[in-house]
Amino acid sequence: MIEETAIGGAAREFPPTRWTLVASSRESAEARRRALEELLAAYWKPLYAYARRKGLAIEAAKDAVQGFFARLLEQNFPATLDPAKGPLRAYLKTSLAHFLVNEHERAVAEKRGGGRTIGSLDIDLAERGLGGGDGPESAFDREWALSVMERATARLRGEFDSGVRQGPFDLVLQFLGFSEPPPYAEAAHQAGMSVVQLKAFLHRARSRFRELVREEVADTAGDPESEIGELLRALKP
């Protein structure tokens, strides 16, 4: 059974959309902080990648992301947000760009988010995703796409762990496109299935995974179909 704090919430309960979180955050300062923590969990790696590709050192980029979210907390950020104006990722990326222009690196490092820490950052994990020579925009988009895939994968794992879906999730992972999958005959033998059974099992799991990816994208986009296209573009080698 997955914990209530796992990404996506418990399998029995559909998580609130992030636009819903943004709307509810207008109710109080505490609700605003909770919404920011949700957004930080979903977007800190893309924002960190953007800051690093802008030339900031590791600690400066970390401080910039923390400081950026602290600034949003201070400025009552939800007041001007509107799903009809575009995806949430575009708003956050543009806002961070302005923040980096207006904040001197030394001042950001000294303030460390204005003395507040919102969430925790796994810098080692983020650094491993910064291979290649992508510019800030491409680095942000790729990390955003990978984060969407990670959340969808975590939610699918939760459904298997909770018993909502039956079968070996580790087998599903081998066929989700993250690595070279084994031959069907070999995988079927190891799982105690026929090849036909294996293909049917994987078809159901892949279909559900696509649904979860679409839900994750729809949570933060006014035009989900366009965002799906952007996600696929960002994931291309």
N, C-alpha and C positions, 0 to 999 in steps of 0.2 A: 504494500500500500504506500503510495507516495504521500509525502507530507503536504499539509495545506500551503506551506510556504514555497513549494516547488514551483518552477516556472510554469505558468498556465493554470495553477490551482489544481484542485483535486479533479480527477477524471469525471466525477459525477456532476460537476458544476462548471458551466461555461464561464470563463473569466470575463469580467467587464471590459468593454473595449477601451482603448486608451483615450479616444475622444470622449467617452463617457466619464473617464477619470478626470480629464481636463475640465469638463463641464462641472463635475461635482466639486472640483478644487476651488471653485469660486465661492463655496459656502463658508469656508473658514480658513484661518492660517494653517491649522493642523491638516485639513483636507488638502490644502495646497502642497504641504510638505510631503504627504503620502503620494500625491500624484507625481511630484518631482522624483521621489525615490523609485517609483515604477518606471518613469522615463529614463532615469539614470541607468537602471538595470538593463533596459532595452537598447539604449543609444550610446552608452559611454564608450564602447569600443570604436564605433564609427567616428565619434567626435574626437577621441584620442588619436585615431589614425590620421584624421584631418590635421590636428594640431602638430603631430610629428612631421607630416609631410610639408607643413608650413615652415619647418626648420627648427622647431622647439626641441630641446633636449628632453630626455625621459621625464625627469622630475618637473621640469617647466610645463610639459604637456599635461602631466597628471594634475598639477596645480591649476592649470588653465581650465581643465574640464570641471574640477571641483569648484573653482571660482565662478565659472560660467553658471553652474546650477545654483550656487548660492546667490548670484545676482538675480537669476530668474525668481528665486524665492522671495527676494527683497522687493522686486518690481511688480508683484502681482501679475505674473506672466500670462495667466489664462484670459485676461480681459479682452484682448484683441484677436484671440485665436478663432478661426472659423474653418471647418472642414471644406467649405466650398471654395476657399482661397488656395487650396493645394494641400499636398501631403505634409504631415507633421515633420517628416525627416527634412524636407526642404526648409521649413521654418527654422528648425534647430540648426541646420548647417549654416544658413545665412546669418542667424543670430550669433553663432559662435565666430564666424568670420568677422563680424562687426566688433565683437568682444575682443578678439585678438588684436584688431587694429587699434582699439581705444585703450587697451591695458598694456602698460609696459611690463616686459617679462619679469624684471626684478620685483615690481610691485605685486604681481600675481604670486610670485614665490614667497614673498614676505607675508602676504595676507593669508595664503593657503585657504582660499575660499572664505575669507572674512572671519576666520576662526571657527568655521563650521565644517564638519565632514558629513557629506550625504552619501551613504552607502560605502562600499569598499571596492577598490579597483584591483583586478588581477593583471598587473602590468606585464608579468612574464608571458601570460597567455596572449595579451594584446600585441606584444613585441613579436611573437612568433608569427603573427598574421601580417607583419609588415614587410615581408620579402618582396623583392622586385622594385621597380622604379616608378611606381604609380605616382601621379601628382595628387595634391590634396583632394580634389573633387572625386577622382577615381578611387582613391584609397577609402574615402568616406563611403562611397556607394558600395564598394565591394564588402567592407566590414558590415554595413547595414544589411546587405543581402545574406551574408553568412550568419549574422545574428538572427535574422528571420528564420533561416533554415535550422539553426540551433534550437530556437524556441519551439518550432514545429516538431522537431525530433524529440525534444524533451516531453512535449505533450503526448506524442504517440507512445513513447516509452511508458509514460504514466498510465495510459489506457491498458497496456499489456500488463504492467505491474499490478494494477488494481483488479485485473480479471475481467475488465470490460471486453477486452480482446484476448483471444486464446492463441497460443503458439509461442515459439521462441523468438523473442525480439532481436537477439543477437544475430539471428539468421536474416531478419529483415534488414538490419543495418548493412549487411554485406551486399545488398542489392539496391540500396538507395542512391547509388552513384557516387559515394564518398571514396570508394576504392574499387580496384578491379575485382568483380565478383567471381566466385568459383563456378565451374561448370554446373549446369542444372542437375545432371545425373549424380555428381559427387555430393552436392548439397542435399539433394533429396535423400540419398542413401544415409547420410549422417543424421538427418532429421527424422528418419524412419517414415518417410513419405514416398509416394510415387511421384514421378516428374509432373504428372497432371495435377496432383494434389498440391505440390509445391508451387506451381505456376498460379493456381487459383488462390492460394494463401497469399502469395506475393502481390497478386493483382489487387486483392482487397486492401492489403496494407499500403500499397502505393497510392491507391485511390484515396484512402483516408489521409495519407500524408499530404497529398495535393490539396485536399480540403483544408487541412490545418494551415498550410502555407498561405492559402487564399484568405483564411480568416485572420491570420496575423497581419497580412498586408492591408486587408480591409479595415482593421482596427485604427489605422492611422492615415488613411488616404481617402480623399473625396472621390477619386476615380480608380478603383481597385484594378481594373483591367490594364490601365496604363502603367500602374505600379508593378504589376506582374511582369510586363514587358521590360521595365527598367531593371527589375530583379534578375531576370534571365540574362539581360545584356551585361549586368555587372558581374555575373558569375562566369562569363566566358573567359577562357584562358587568355 
